[in-house]
Amino acid sequence: MKKRIGPDGILFFDRTSGNNILINECSLPQSEWSLAPRQVSIALTNVCDLQCEFCYAPKNKASLDFQSLTKWIKEFDQFGSLGVGFGGGEPTLYPKFSDICEFTANETDLAVTFTTHGHRLTDTLLADLKGNVHFIRISIDGVGATYERFRGRKFSKLLERIERTRQITSLGFNVVVNDSTIQDLDQVAEVAKMFDISEVLLLPQQATKNVKGLSRDSYEKLKYWIESYRGETRLTISDIGLESNFICNPLSMETGLNAYAHIDALGFIKGSSYSNIGQQIGDKSILEALQLLKECK
Ligand code: SF4
């Protein structure tokens, strides 16, 4: 298990099972806390072959340099991060996608996860990823016609890919909740149960230049749905756009850049993928870039 020290105590994390053990009876001085964020997301590329209207990924074609990535990932591991989540754009379109997963799994103790629309998870790619990925998040915003309207791909094809993918690792579903997809939440939960999905992550739609954020009416419906949910699949919820009393957070004292950081496809480190405040990493170490970002926040 990997050990991390922070304001909440000592945390042990097993990347294979996803289990966490927090020892919060002891309080260690700040000089001993891990220096890197607990979790890091990295947009490998902005390129995507879908055109979802709620997409907030930048539309330039930037992609990260492989050598820089390996250096940054090593530093995150060395300074106490627990996991890295690859995203985009569509991360499977990154030319050396399976290589970066393999590198991270074999050269570090970080958990390797990624978020994908799922349609490029061919049997060949899955064979390359097997053993080098600990968790995959697949986007599924509704079922049938609702899904096809937003993603422009056949729902039946998505189910085929889910079935194949769950044979190599644990899966989660990412669900963008908006005025149209909210009516499908029960059915998404049924699909999750059918495929033995570990976790459903609810993402209230954020405003972009193309769409509005989640409406007040849908927000209330979502609250009600969460409160009434009795399904077996674990629910998690993005805290952006939701009241904090929805969230059960055992690591409440580890916040901001100590808890999470995002690197965009241009090589800027930020507090989140939505933030427009960033620090270009360039030749700096990750810790230097993080410090500069903290100073300009
Ligand atoms: S699949 Fe993801 S990255 Fe691609 S357009 Fe849709 S939301 Fe954006």
Residues whose N, C-alpha, C, O or C-beta is under 5 A from the ligand:
A	BS01	SF4	C48 L50 Q51 C52 C55 A57 G88 G89 E90 H117
